[in-house]
Amino acid sequence: MRIACFETTPTDSDRLSVALSGNDLRFFPEPLSEKNVELAKDCEAISVFIYSEVSADLLSRLPVLRAVATRSTGFDHIDLDACRKRDIAVMNVPSYGENTVAEHTFALILALSRNVHKSYARGRKGDYSIEGLMGFDLKDKTLGVIGTGHIGLHVIRIAKGFGMHVLAFDTHHDTFLSEILHFRYAPLHEVLAESDIVTLHIPLLESTRHFMDRDKISKMKQGSLLINTSRGGIVDNRALIEGLDRGILAGAGLDVIEGEEHIREENQCLHRSCSARKAEHAAENRDLLHHDNVVFTPHIGFYSREAIDRILDTTAENLNAFADGNPTNTVR
């Protein structure tokens, strides 16, 4: 089977080459796009990550494609309807690092709660004063967890280790686990109003785009923190900036932000013609990241050695199973 793998590193290609031996493999460091789709025009399968926009137009230029294996849990970057019409299998990595992303969630929480980022910035300038750096304990604070899937539940396990109270919101209630882990499901308005920290662990769907909008942020506890390690589009950038400026939020810990794919293009947007929305996203992100009470990491919540190995191994298993006629981890 001819397989084109995009957004790969040399380490990725080494591991996949072993796990997918016997196939015709091609590796490319850049995302799959309209500009380079010809690289995969004769391939029966492609493997992509989150910055490859697998649109209907792009799929139309891949006439022999039969499978898309995304090296991610989310698949909002793939046009599932177009794949369904073409009978193209779409496979994901449903579980690779609930502990990995949950640990990063707490890295962001601790950076904000103890002003680690501000202390580091001062120290780099030779300023070792402690004025304005007083933090707060996590013990006895309330953590609001929106989305209690694999990652959300692991976040709750860690929170209980810190001695935190936990309120959770989800459309599905696992009452058995809530009793075992000692947390309580509550209506969304209660989670927002009562939590000192709110952390998001839901997928990006049309129904969850801008889930955290101006209305919901205005209902959060005054001086609370918002953490997002899920997908940037779940939070409305403009509403987040307004919440920070008005003091509703004391800070935000973000591994993802809306329009993050345009950050790399910001200079180009300043010097040449860009779509209006790209330029708007660039301006919003510039404003957001200039807030000193925002901690941002460039979508690395998943990025541990162990998690990457699990992602690659599962992707290889998905592609091998598809080649054998027994596809696994299909999302359509």
Order of alpha helices (4+ residues) and beta strands (2+ residues): beta-alpha-beta-beta-alpha-beta-alpha-beta-alpha-alpha-beta-alpha-beta-alpha-beta-alpha-beta-alpha-beta-alpha-beta-alpha-alpha-beta-alpha
